[in-house]
């Protein structure tokens, strides 16, 4: 699975960018594109230098291979010769060299956790790390050895057993109800992801930075109509299954991989299901709105400010891209969707004709399928609850995370006095949902929108230019001195980095009050707090 880096990748805080230059990615030489790498891996050339042999690698041997022309990296117990990939890496050679001759698992997880490195680097596989004898201290918790890596127990760094979820089940003549006791308050249906396919039942409960997983092959068939109930105050989750035949079940099913486990969300990994393309509608000359229908046995709701990954096989290689789901429309009644039951996911995608993923995706026909992952992200709705004024700063498709935030704020935040959107684009023809935004501003007194163009025509009478301190200073003005304010920013990496730097300028804020700035770009959803 190959990663086609998005414009907001890697994270602005990553070492992959020079702090002063604010660059997005390292320019690649001609002939070193993603497609060129795919061709190289399929050419039959020996990329490991071992003529097809797989070896066991000791720590001492791994440390020897720490140069650009001889660089081995270990990821989860597998060792790869990444020297051939150096010139193809969008983040540059220096980023790969950070893990040269060592275990790069943690570094990889920080930036590329969702990438299937086994597929991307399979022709570079040297072998496995040699398993070292490990003396396990006599402790109450279990430790496991896998591929030479010593893992902690399934619940690392958790304070006590009482926070670990548990489950039970009961049945009636026609129903089976699985009850999960999360022992957490403020749970909602967005925290529950259920998939049923070919007799296999999978339920993942997201609890802060952890995931509780039920994974079993059910003892009997069920209908694909699954219902989820969540008691927010107690954290009890009920998943109701309809029996296909009204017979008594003697047991729930046969446990599958990681059943009844409670691990960090990072360890759980991404899970994909096939979604069907229902419609695609032009938004601008190069951007379309795609509607994907979830499988009938799936319960999945994408939280505000979170993204999903789409996976497609292109020229025999799996390629993944992250996108933030949007609403079907910014219609006046501000409902979530015209379709019921949360069975549809809307994705707004800009087509890059010289790209690899988006031209192929755009060629999909109605009825074709695409793999869609579980949601990822750290944005919390609680960050909006006490707001009085919300400022949104977006560029291009960086507008997509703002859509649900805008809708939720205007619909649910009772104290909200004002929402302002400053939307940067090149030309008028690039503005996404311009008519809908203007109509919403006309009908909703609390909402204002300003369009800023960097390449306007002579007929343009609105603001023009790029993100700057004067523009932001004029835009972010509180109606009251003590207003509770949140600023959200999203767009290409250089845009967001400049916006954050300018936002920290001392002349930009009244430092007697606290402000929040949230960067909603992919892979960097970190809350930055600025205090006096």
Residue, then its C-alpha position, 0 to 999 in steps of 0.5 A: x500500500x503506497x502513500x500518496x502524500x496529501x498537501x498537509x502531509x507530513x505534519x507541520x510539527x514533523x522533522x520532515x520539514x525545515x522549520x524556517x523554510x516551511x516546505x511541504x515535501x522535498x522536490x524529487x528528481x525527474x524519474x523518481x515519482x510514485x509511479x516510477x517506484x512502482x515500476x522499479x519494484x515490478x522490474x525484477x531488480x534485486x533491491x535488497x542486495x541478497x539475491x532473493x535470500x531472507x536472513x535473520x538480522x541481529x541488532x549488531x548487524x542492523x547497526x552496521x547498515x546506517x549509511x545512505x547507500x547501505x541503509x537498513x531499517x526495522x519496522x515491527x520486527x521486519x528489516x528492509x533495505x531502504x537505500x533504493x527508496x531514498x530518492x523516491x521518498x517524498x520526505x527526503x533522504x534525511x527523514x529516512x536516515x533518522x531510522x538508519x540502522x535501528x528500529x524505526x517503528x515509533x518514528x514510522x507510527x508517528x507519521x505513516x501508521x496507516x501505510x501498509x509498509x509490507x506492500x510498499x517495501x516488499x521487494x526491499x525485505x531483508x528478513x526478520x530480526x533475530x529473536x533474542x532470549x528475554x528474561x521476563x521479570x516476575x510481574x503480575x502483568x503478562x509480557x509477550x515476545x514477537x519478532x524480537x520485540x518485547x511487548x507490554x501487556x494488552x493494556x499498557x500504561x493504564x492505571x487499573x483494571x476497573x477501567x477495562x471494558x467488559x461485555x456480556x450478551x443475552x437473547x430473546x426469541x428473535x434478537x441477540x443483544x451484546x452489552x459492552x460496559x465501557x465504564x466511561x461517561x460521555x460516550x456516544x454512537x460515534x465511538x462505536x463502529x460495527x461491521x458484520x460480513x460473511x458471518x464475522x462480527x467486529x465491534x470497536x469501541x473507541x475510548x479516548x486513546x484506546x480501543x476495545x475490540x470484539x471480534x467473533x465468528x457468530x454461531x448463527x446467521x443474523x440479518x444485516x440490520x444492526x442497531x446501536x444504543x449508547x447510554x451516555x451517562x453510564x457508558x453502556x453500549x448495546x448492539x442489537x442483532x436480529x436473528x435470521x432464524x428464531x432458534x436459541x443460541x448456545x454461545x455467541x460465536x468463535x473468537x477471532x483475532x484480538x477478540x475481547x482486547x483493549x489496546x491503544x488505538x494506534x496498536x489496533x490499526x485501521x480496518x477497511x470495509x467496501x463501500x459502494x459509489x452511489x453518486x458523483x456531482x461536480x462542485x467546481x471545474x476540478x472538484x467533485x462530491x462523491x457519495x459512498x454507501x456503507x455496507x448494510x451490516x456496518x454502523x459507522x459515524x465519522x466524528x466532526x473534524x476526523x478523516x477517513x482513508x480511501x484505498x484503491x488498487x492502481x496498476x496492481x498496487x494498493x494506494x491510500x489517501x486521507x479525506x475529511x467527510x463532508x455533508x451532502x449540502x449546506x441546506x438552510x435547515x442545517x440537518x446532517x444529511x438528507x439520507x437517513x440512518x447514517x448509511x452514506x459518507x460524502x467525500x469532496x475530492x479535487x482531481x489532480x490530472x497528473x496524479x495517480x489516485x484521483x484520476x483513477x478514483x474519478x473513473x469509477x462508475x456508479x456501483x463500483x466499490x472503494x475501501x473506506x477505513x475507520x475514522x481517525x483524528x483527535x478533534x473533540x466536540x467538547x472544544x466547541x461547547x462553551x464557544x461564543x465566537x468561532x473563526x474558520x480560516x481555510x484554503x482550497x479543499x481545506x474547507x472540507x473539515x470546516x463544513x461539519x464544524x460550521x453545521x454543528x456550531x450553528x445547530x448545537x452551540x447555544x451561546x454562539x454569537x458569531x461564526x466567520x469563515x475566511x476562505x482563500x482560493x486562487x480564482x472565483x471558479x475555485x471557490x467550493x460551494x460559493x452559492x451555498x455559503x452566500x445563501x447561508x450567510x443571507x439566512x443565518x445572521x450569526x454567519x459571515x463569509x469572506x472570500x480571498x483570491x490570490x489570482x483574481x480577475x480585474x472584475x473581482x471586487x472582494x479581498x485579494x492576496x495570500x494569508x497575512x497578518x493584516x488580513x488575519x488581524x482584521x478578520x479575527x475581531x471579537x465582538x466583546x472583550x471577554x468572548x470565548x473564541x476558537x480559531x480553526x485553520x486548514x489548508x496546504x501545509x505552507x498555508x497552515x504553517x504561516x497561519x499558525x506563525x502569524x497567529x502567535x504574533x504578539x500584536x495579534x492577540x489581546x493577551x489578557x484572554x486565552x485563545x485556542x487555535x486548532x490546525x485541522x490539516x491531516x495528521x496534525x489535529x493538535x490543540x495549541x493553547x496561547x496564554x498570557 
